[in-house]
C-alpha cells in the first residue's frame, strides 16, 4: 500500500500538485488529498485516479 501511495504522490507531483494528506480505507484502498502548487494552474476540474 505504501508503494501505491508513493506512486500516486509522485504522479500528482508531476502534474503540479502537492500531497496534503492521505488515508487508507478498510477495503485496502487509499484516499489521497492534494492541492495545486500554484493558483495559476487551477482549471477547476476534480482529479480522480485509481492506482
N, C-alpha and C positions, 0 to 999 in steps of 0.2 A: 504494500500500500504506500509506503514512504517513497518508493521509486516512482510510482504513478503520480503522486502529488508533486514530486520534484520535476518530473517531466512536464506536467501541466503548468507549473510555475515558470519553467523555462520557456515554454511556448507562449504564455501570456506576456512574459518579459520581452520576448522578441517582437510582440505586437504593440509594445509601448505601455504595458500595464505593470502595476506593482501589486504583489500579493499582500493583502492586509491581514487575512485570517483564513483558516480552513477548519473543517470539522469532518470527522469520519463517522458515517452512519452505521447503524446496526446491521444493515444489509450489505456491508462491505463496499459501500460507495463513499465518495468524498465530495464535499461542497467546498469550493474554493472561492473566496471573496477577494476581488481585485479591483483596483481603481486605475484610471489612466494617469500616467505621469504628468501629462500636460493637458490643460483645458482646451488648447488649440486643436488637439487630436480628436476631440469628442464628436461623435456622429449621432449620438442619441440612440444607438442601437444596443439592445441587450446581447450579451455573448453567452452562448451555452455550448459547452463541449463535453463529450464523454470520452474518457480515455480508458 
